Amino acid sequence: MYRNVGSPSANIPEHWHYISFGLSDLYGDNRVHEFTGTDGPSGFGFELTFRLKRETGESAPPTWPAELMQGLARYVFQSENTFCSGDHVSWHSPLDNSESRIQHMLLTEDPQMQPVQTPFGVVTFLQIVGVCTEELHSAQQWNGQGILELLRTVPVAGGPWLITDMRRGETIFEIDPHLQERVDKGIETDGSNLSGVSAKCAWDDLSRPPEDDEDSRSICIGTQPRRLSGKDTEQIRETLRRGLEINSKPVLPPINPQRQNGLAHDRAPSRKDSLESDSSTAIIPHELIRTRQLESVHLKFNQESGALIPLCLRGRLLHGRHFTYKSITGDMAITFVSTGVEGAFATEEHPYAAHGPWLQILLTEEFVEKMLEDLEDLTSPEEFKLPKEYSWPEKKLKVSILPDVVFDSPLH
């Protein structure tokens, strides 16, 4: 559905309001439709909305927002990953295929559309908010909700209704330089609530010869690909979904999370949420996939994923948290954990450990500081040529930043 919204007397700028229908429908036809609250079952439990500034003289709404929403819906259906308020979407292209600086998205609760109770569950409405690259990076380094609050204070950048203006030519930091100070202070105080990303990444076990398929990282056993178990996949999805947990001891999501209406139920964290306390029942279905301690590992990332390593180290691990890279080109994951995270199978004694194709790396605070010094040029990736390699022989760790084409091959 779309509609023209705006009231000068109520200080609401004129804009087009788009509402999807299909994500809350188990049959998911990805239409743009009027949602009545009783149309269908709650498949993913949310719908997408979008508020676009209405240009002077515009009598009909542009159609590209519907196509954008359908693209996001396809991602949800194909990946089974859901969106939450505060999430970001790295789009890397003007949302309307123009020359606009609005090339990425944040998600938040629609300020007008309240959750709807249906016979099949609650449906919430998440609003897409177009942002510039600099604003996306700030959301990654700090948190999406913080940047959304700043956007609400700048009328030309969204205002209280978070209306996207595709003609906006300045970031909020160019409009009001003092906002950058608020972000910097937030990063220093809070760290980042970005707990993981889907990325082009891979890893190799350097502890054993490449031909040793049984105990190496190799994604192939004979001719069959080694896959993440269903329970490992659920835990990684939950890691990507939950974001920051305010907790004295951060905990990796349980390997067998409770489910409600097809979604992992987001429970309050507790010591029972550790893998160790759940291992007596959760590990049994895939106990034949043994956890292996590795002596030496090689991590591989494309340029975009590699640029997030400093965020992972400074914004997450130095704040006692964890960060996960989930491969989008293969069935593989890499989780960095700090010594304050419970439930990890990597330990200070064995900092590199793998469960099938899921690798965990435990880094001490001292080593994180050393890595940040050595990886400083990753914050300006345009200044170096690929491939780029970093190595810490004393820790038996190597990191490579590689061209995208490397990850398009089944063998990295």
C-alpha positions in Angstrom: 0.0 0.0 0.0 1.1 3.6 -0.5 -0.6 6.8 0.6 0.1 10.5 0.6 0.7 11.7 4.2 1.2 15.2 5.5 -0.3 17.9 7.5 1.2 21.4 7.7 -0.9 22.2 10.8 0.4 19.2 12.5 4.0 19.9 11.3 4.1 16.7 9.3 5.9 17.2 6.0 4.1 15.8 2.9 5.5 12.4 2.0 4.6 9.0 0.5 4.1 6.2 3.0 4.6 2.7 1.6 3.6 -0.5 3.5 4.4 -4.0 2.5 2.3 -7.1 2.7 3.9 -10.6 2.4 6.5 -10.9 5.1 3.8 -11.6 7.7 2.2 -14.0 5.3 3.5 -17.6 5.3 2.9 -17.7 1.6 4.8 -14.4 1.1 3.8 -12.9 -2.2 5.9 -9.7 -1.6 3.1 -7.4 -2.6 2.7 -3.7 -1.6 -0.8 -3.9 -0.1 -3.0 -2.4 2.6 -2.6 -4.4 5.8 -5.8 -4.9 7.7 -4.5 -6.9 10.6 -6.4 -10.1 9.8 -5.1 -10.8 6.3 -2.8 -13.6 7.0 -0.6 -15.6 9.4 2.5 -14.1 11.0 5.3 -15.8 8.9 8.2 -13.6 9.9 6.2 -11.4 12.3 6.9 -8.0 10.7 6.2 -5.8 7.6 8.3 -3.1 6.1 7.3 0.5 5.7 9.0 3.4 4.0 8.4 7.2 4.1 9.6 9.1 1.0 9.6 12.9 0.7 7.0 14.1 -1.8 8.5 16.3 -4.4 6.7 19.5 -5.4 4.2 18.8 -8.2 4.4 15.1 -7.7 1.0 13.6 -8.3 1.8 9.9 -8.2 4.2 8.0 -6.0 7.4 6.7 -7.4 7.4 2.9 -7.9 11.1 2.2 -7.0 10.4 2.0 -3.2 8.1 -1.0 -3.8 10.9 -2.7 -5.8 13.3 -1.9 -3.0 11.0 -3.5 -0.4 10.5 -6.5 -2.6 14.3 -7.0 -2.8 14.6 -6.9 1.0 11.7 -9.3 1.3 13.4 -11.8 -1.1 16.5 -11.6 1.1 14.4 -12.5 4.2 12.7 -15.4 2.5 15.8 -16.8 1.0 18.1 -16.4 4.0 15.5 -16.8 6.7 17.2 -14.0 8.5 14.8 -11.4 10.0 15.2 -7.7 10.6 15.0 -5.9 13.9 14.8 -2.2 14.9 18.3 -0.7 14.8 19.5 -3.1 12.0 21.3 -1.7 9.0 21.4 -2.8 5.4 24.6 -2.1 3.4 23.2 -1.4 -0.1 26.1 0.3 -1.8 24.0 2.0 -4.4 21.6 4.9 -4.5 18.2 3.5 -3.4 16.5 5.0 -6.5 19.3 4.2 -8.9 20.1 7.9 -9.3 23.2 9.8 -8.2 22.0 10.3 -4.7 24.2 10.0 -1.6 21.4 7.9 0.1 22.9 4.5 -0.5 22.2 2.4 2.6 19.4 1.8 5.1 18.6 1.7 8.8 15.5 0.0 10.2 13.3 1.3 13.1 9.8 1.0 14.4 7.3 3.0 12.2 6.3 6.0 14.4 2.6 5.7 13.3 2.0 2.0 12.6 1.5 0.2 15.9 2.0 -3.6 16.3 -1.1 -5.6 15.2 -2.4 -8.7 17.0 -3.6 -11.3 14.6 -4.9 -14.8 15.2 -1.5 -16.0 14.2 0.7 -13.7 16.2 1.9 -10.1 16.5 3.0 -8.2 13.5 5.2 -5.2 13.9 6.0 -2.6 11.3 9.7 -1.7 10.6 10.4 1.5 8.7 13.2 1.7 6.2 15.3 4.9 6.6 17.7 5.9 3.8 21.1 7.0 5.0 24.5 8.2 3.6 27.6 6.0 3.7 29.1 8.1 6.6 25.9 7.6 8.6 26.0 3.8 8.0 29.6 3.6 9.2 28.7 5.5 12.3 25.8 3.1 13.0 28.1 0.1 12.6 30.8 1.6 14.9 28.3 2.7 17.5 24.6 1.6 17.1 21.8 2.0 14.7 19.4 3.4 17.3 21.8 6.1 18.3 22.1 7.3 14.7 18.4 7.2 14.2 17.9 9.4 17.2 20.4 11.9 15.7 18.5 11.8 12.4 15.3 12.6 14.2 16.9 15.9 15.5 17.8 17.1 11.9 14.6 18.0 10.0 16.2 17.8 6.5 17.7 14.4 7.3 14.5 12.8 8.4 13.1 14.6 11.4 10.7 13.0 13.9 9.0 10.9 11.1 12.3 9.8 9.6 11.3 10.7 6.1 13.9 9.8 3.5 14.8 12.7 1.1 16.7 11.2 -1.9 17.9 14.7 -2.8 19.7 15.3 0.5 23.2 16.2 -0.4 24.8 16.4 3.1 25.3 14.0 5.9 24.1 14.9 9.4 27.7 15.4 10.4 28.2 18.0 7.6 24.9 19.7 8.6 25.8 19.7 12.3 29.5 18.9 13.1 28.7 18.6 16.8 26.9 15.4 16.1 30.1 13.6 15.3 31.3 14.4 18.8 28.2 12.6 20.2 28.9 9.6 18.1 32.6 9.5 19.1 31.6 9.7 22.8 29.0 7.0 22.3 31.5 4.6 20.7 34.0 5.2 23.5 31.4 4.7 26.2 29.2 2.0 24.7 31.2 0.3 22.1 29.3 -1.2 19.1 26.0 -3.2 19.2 26.8 -4.8 15.8 27.2 -8.4 16.9 27.8 -9.8 13.4 27.5 -9.5 9.7 26.9 -11.7 6.6 30.1 -11.4 4.7 32.5 -12.8 2.1 35.0 -14.6 4.4 36.7 -18.0 4.8 39.3 -19.6 7.0 41.9 -22.3 6.8 43.4 -24.6 9.4 47.2 -24.2 9.0 47.9 -26.7 11.7 47.6 -29.6 9.3 48.7 -30.3 5.7 46.1 -29.3 3.1 45.5 -32.9 2.0 44.3 -33.9 5.4 40.6 -33.3 4.7 39.3 -35.1 7.8 40.8 -32.8 10.4 41.5 -29.6 8.4 39.1 -26.8 7.8 38.6 -27.9 4.2 34.9 -27.5 3.3 34.9 -30.7 1.3 34.9 -34.3 2.7 35.4 -36.4 -0.4 33.1 -34.7 -2.9 30.4 -33.6 -0.4 30.5 -30.2 1.2 30.9 -30.0 5.0 27.9 -28.1 6.3 27.1 -26.2 9.5 24.8 -28.3 11.7 21.2 -27.1 12.1 21.9 -26.1 15.7 25.1 -24.3 14.9 23.3 -22.4 12.2 20.5 -21.4 14.6 23.0 -20.1 17.1 24.9 -18.1 14.5 21.6 -16.6 13.2 20.6 -15.7 16.8 24.0 -14.0 17.2 23.4 -11.9 14.1 19.9 -11.2 15.2 20.2 -10.2 18.8 22.8 -7.4 18.8 24.0 -6.0 22.0 23.0 -7.6 25.3 23.5 -5.4 28.3 24.9 -8.1 30.6 27.8 -8.3 33.1 29.1 -11.4 31.3 28.1 -11.5 27.6 26.9 -14.9 26.5 26.8 -16.5 23.1 23.2 -17.4 22.2 22.3 -21.0 23.2 22.9 -23.7 20.7 19.3 -24.6 20.9 17.3 -21.4 21.4 13.6 -21.6 22.3 11.4 -20.8 19.3 8.1 -19.0 19.1 6.0 -18.5 16.0 8.9 -19.7 13.9 11.4 -17.1 15.3 14.1 -17.6 17.9 12.6 -16.2 21.1 14.7 -13.4 22.4 15.0 -14.2 26.1 16.7 -12.2 28.8 20.3 -13.4 29.0 21.4 -15.5 31.9 24.0 -18.0 32.9 21.8 -20.7 31.6 22.3 -19.3 28.1 25.8 -20.7 27.9 26.8 -23.6 25.7 28.3 -25.5 28.6 25.1 -25.5 30.6 23.0 -26.6 27.6 25.5 -29.2 26.3 23.9 -32.1 28.0 20.9 -32.0 25.7 21.7 -29.6 22.8 24.9 -31.2 21.5 23.5 -34.8 21.2 22.0 -34.5 17.7 25.4 -33.5 16.3 27.8 -34.9 18.8 29.7 -36.7 16.0 31.0 -33.3 14.9 33.7 -33.0 17.4 35.2 -29.7 18.5 38.8 -29.4 17.4 41.5 -27.2 18.9 43.7 -25.7 16.2 47.3 -24.5 16.5 47.3 -22.0 13.6 44.7 -20.4 11.4 44.4 -18.2 8.3 41.5 -15.8 8.1 40.4 -14.5 4.7 38.1 -11.5 4.1 37.1 -9.3 1.2 37.8 -5.6 1.4 34.4 -4.6 2.8 34.4 -7.3 5.5 38.1 -6.6 6.4 37.3 -3.0 7.0 35.0 -4.1 9.8 37.8 -5.9 11.7 38.8 -2.8 13.7 35.1 -2.3 14.6 35.0 -5.9 15.8 38.1 -5.5 17.9 37.6 -2.0 19.3 33.8 -1.8 19.5 33.1 -5.4 20.5 36.0 -7.4 22.0 37.5 -4.5 24.0 34.0 -4.2 25.6 33.9 -7.9 26.5 31.7 -9.0 23.7 31.7 -11.2 20.6 31.4 -10.7 16.8 30.5 -13.1 14.1 31.2 -13.2 10.3 28.7 -15.6 8.6 29.8 -16.4 5.0 27.4 -15.5 2.3 29.3 -17.6 -0.3 29.7 -20.8 1.7 28.5 -22.6 4.8 31.1 -21.2 7.1 31.4 -18.8 10.1 34.0 -17.0 12.1 33.3 -15.8 15.6 35.7 -13.6 17.6 35.2 -13.8 21.3 36.8 -11.9 24.3 37.7 -13.5 27.5 34.5 -12.2 29.1 32.2 -14.2 26.8 30.6 -17.3 28.3 29.6 -20.3 26.2 32.5 -20.3 23.7 34.4 -23.5 22.8 37.5 -21.4 22.2 39.5 -20.9 25.5 42.6 -19.0 26.6 44.5 -22.3 26.6 43.1 -23.2 23.1 42.2 -19.9 21.5 41.4 -21.4 18.1 38.7 -24.0 18.0 36.3 -25.3 15.4 33.0 -27.1 15.4 32.6 -28.3 11.8 33.1 -25.2 9.6 32.4 -22.8 12.5 35.6 -21.3 13.8 35.9 -19.4 17.1 38.9 -17.2 18.0 39.5 -16.0 21.5 41.6 -12.9 21.7 43.1 -11.4 24.9 42.9 -7.7 25.4 46.6 -7.3 25.0 46.6 -9.1 21.6 43.5 -7.0 20.5 45.5 -3.8 21.2 48.4 -5.2 19.2 46.2 -6.1 16.3 44.5 -2.7 16.2 48.0 -1.1 15.9 48.9 -3.4 13.0 45.6 -3.2 11.2 45.3 0.6 11.4 45.4 1.0 7.6 42.2 -1.0 7.3 40.3 2.1 8.4 41.4 3.6 5.1 41.1 0.7 2.7 41.2 2.8 -0.4 44.9 3.5 0.4 46.1 -0.1 -0.1 46.1 -2.6 -2.9 44.8 -6.1 -2.7 45.8 -8.7 -1.8 46.9 -7.5 1.6 48.3 -9.8 4.3 48.9 -9.4 8.1 50.7 -12.0 10.2 51.4 -12.6 13.9 53.8 -15.5 13.9 54.0 -15.7 17.7 50.2 -16.2 17.8 50.2 -18.4 14.7 47.5 -16.2 13.1 47.4 -14.8 9.6 44.7 -12.5 8.1 44.4 -11.8 4.3 42.3 -9.2 2.6 41.5 -10.5 -0.8 39.5 -9.4 -4.0 35.9 -10.3 -4.2 36.5 -12.7 -7.1 38.4 -15.1 -4.8 35.2 -15.8 -2.8 33.2 -16.5 -5.9 35.1 -19.7 -6.3 34.0 -22.8 -4.4 37.6 -23.4 -3.2 39.0 -20.3 -1.5 
